[in-house]
Amino acid sequence: MPRPCKRRRICALPSICQFGPKTAADTASFPVFMTLDEFETIRLIDLEGMTQEQCAAQMDIARTTAQAIYGSARKKIAECIVNGLDLQISGGDYVLCNGRQDSRQACGHRCWKEIAVRRTDHMKIAVTYENGQVFQHFGHTEYFKVYEADNGKVISSEVVSTNGSGHGALAEVLRSLGVQVLICGGIGGGARMALADAGISLYGGVHGEADQAVAAFLDGSLTYNPDEECDHHGHEHHGEGHDCGRHGDHGEGHGCGNHSCGGHDH
């Protein structure tokens, strides 16, 4: 049996997930795909100035693994620049860090992505929504509250129905609304991947009032936990023996951490 791949810790999702030649005529038909962990090695080593050893510790992987990932990322960048190809950043076997100094080898600073997003002059933020609160199960949310913000202040908001869309389709709903940031409660791995592919930054594990969560996000004080999976809320919507909680409580060996509540419909 092959050894399972260890998930690489990354600080946050990139704000822009696609790069390419300036003119449409120069855009390649077959883009080069860079994974999020490859992107993270470029950020840590080339931008932050870390050594490969420091990068490996940050990502919670072996130095040789970090070296291999970094080498692959650099080759892809060179291929795009030299041959005029599109570069798309998505996917990979990763887990988002929580940005807290008290967690083991956490980044020790507010996630760079959070700071970058707050600098955006005009943006749209969506929150999984129910009765004024942040709804705690992304895959079963019936509504998003979408906020339009400018210069760090909310200028408008509206509640939007998901029209029964489930799991993977919800990322496309958000993208069609022009959303750049999602605030939610629990969320599965497949949904995280779909959001990353859509270029939407994720702030999971948020509880409380939706309006307050958005205000906290805009002033940089939002408390969130990107590792929080879907919880027991909505258990009745799943099949017999399926539990959206943690490992070890599932029937027939099925758990959100392995199969992901974001990756399939029940």
N, C-alpha and C positions, 0 to 999 in steps of 0.2 A: 504494500500500500504506500503510495507516494506521501512524503511529508507535506503537511499543509503549509501554505505560504503564510509567513507572519505579516500581519497588517502593519503598514508603515504609518507612523504618526506624522500628520502634517498640521501646520498651524491654522490654516483656513483655506477657503476656496479662492481661486483667482477672480478678479473683477472682470477681466476680459479673457475669453476662452478661445478666440480665433484671431489669427494674424495672417496676412498675406500680402502679395504685391499690391502696389498702390492703385493700378488701373484694373478694371474688370477684365480687360483683354489679356492681362498677364496672369490671371488667376488660374491655377492648375485644377484639372478635373479630379485628381486623386490627391487629397491632402495627406500630410504626414501627421500622425496622431501621437501626441505626447501624453503620458499618464500624469495624474496629479502628483504622484510621488516623485516622478522625474522632474516635474516643475519645481517641487519643493527643494530638491538638491541644488538646482540652479539658483533659487532664491537665497538659500542658506550659504552656499559657497561663493557664488559670483557676486551677489548683491550684499549679503550681510558680512562677507569676509571670513566665514568659518573655515576651519580646516576640515578635511574629510573625517577625522576622528570626532570633532565637535558636531558635525552634521549627523554622523551615525548615532551619537548619543542623543541628539535632539529628536531624531526620528525613531529611536528605540530599535535600531537594527545593528548588525555587525558592520565593521568598517569596510570589509570587502564587499558587502552588499551595497553599501552607500557608494563605494567607488564604481561598481558596475552600473548602478542606476544613473549616476552622474555622467559616466562615459556615454551611456546610451542617449541621455538627454542632449549632451553637447553635439553628438553626431547628428541627431535629428535637426537641431538648430542650424548646423552647418549645411545640411542637405537642403533645407528650406532657403537659406540665403544664397547658396551657390546655384541651385537649380530653379529658383523662383517659384517655390511651392508654397501652398497654404499650410499653416500649422494650426492644428486644433488640439486643445488641451481638455481631456476628459478621462474618466474611468481610472482604473488602477485599484490595487488592493490596499486600502488606506483606512485610517481612522482619524477623525479630527481631534486635536488636543483641546483641553478645556481652558487653557490660558491662565490657570491658577498657579501661583508660586508654591502652594502647599502640596501639589500633586507630584508624583515621581517623575523627575526629568521634564516637567512641563516647561513651556516656553518662557515663563517668568516675566512676561510683559503682556499688555493687552494685545490681543491678536492683531497683526498688521493689517488684516483685511478689514477688521472693524474700524480701525482708524481711517483707512483709505475710503471706505464707504461713506463715513460721516463727512468727508471732505467734498463729496459730490454735491453740487449746487442744487440739482433737481433730480428727484428720484421717486419711485413708487415702492411702497412697502406693503406686503400682504401679511395678514395674521389669520390663522385658522380660528374660526369664530363661532361662538354659541352663547347667547344670552349675555353679551358683554364681556365674556371671558375668553381666554386663549383655550381653544378646544384641544384636548389632549391626545387625539389619535388622528394623525394626518390623513391616513388612508380612508377614513370614514367621515371626514369633515363635509358638511353640507353647504357651508358658507365660508367665504373669505371676506374679511374686511380689508379693503384696499385704501391705503392712505397715500396722498400725494404730498410730498414735502419739498420745500424750497429753502435753502440756506439754514437747514437745521430746524425748521418749523413746519408743522402740519398746516397745509392750506386748504385741503379738502379730504373727504373720505366717503366711501360708499360700501354697502354690503352687497356682495355679489354671490349668486347661487352657483354651485358647481354643477348643477343640472344632473346630478347622479353620477358624475365622473368618479372613477375610483383609482386609487393607487397611482400607477404609472401615468395615466391620462391627466392627472392633476398638475403635473409639471408643465404640460402643454397649455393647460388653461391659464396658468400663471404667466407663461411666456406670451400668450396672446394678449394678455392684459398689460403687457409692458412692465411687469414686476421685476425688480432687481434684487429685492431682499425678502426672504420669508422668515417669519417668526412663528414658531409652533411649539407644541408639547412633544410627545413621543413620535418617533418616525423611524421606519425601517430602512435597512441598507439599500434596497433597490430604489426606493424613493429618493434617497440621498444621491444616488448615481444619476437618476433622471434629472434632478435639480441641477447637479453639476454640469450635465450635458447641455442643459438649457441656459447655463450661465447665471443661475440664480444663487445668491449667497444664502446660506442656511444658518439660522440661530434657533436650535432646538432646545428642548428641556425647559421651556419658559412656562411659568404658571402665573395666574392672576388676571387682572383686567387688561383687555387688549389695548385700550387707549394708553394706559400707564406703561405698558410694555414698549409701545412705539415711542413714547416720550423718553423713556429710559434709553432706548437704542440711540435716539438722536442726540442725547447729551452724553453718551458714552458710559452710562452706568448700568446697562442691562445685564442682569444675571442670567446666564444660560449654561446649558450643559449639552454640547454637541454629541455626546455619547449616549444620551438617553434614548432607549428604544421605546416602541409603543407599549403602553401599560395595559392593565386589566380592563380599562375602559373600553367598551365595545366588544368584550369577549363574547357576548351573545350573538354577535354578527358573524363569528367565525364558525368553522365546522367543529364537529364533535372532537374533543381532545386537543383542540388548538388553543393555546394561551399566548396572548401577546406580551407576556411578562418576561421574566428572565429565564436563563437556561436552567434546566433541571426540573421545571414544573410542567413539562409538556408530555402529552401522550404520544406514543409511537416515535419518540425521538424527534418530534417536530418542534422547532423553536424559531422565533423571529430572528435570532442571531444567525442561524444557519440558512434559513429559507427566505427571511426578510419579508416583513409585512409590506414593504414598498415594492417588492419584486413580483408579486403575483396577486391575482384576485381570488377570493375565497367563494 
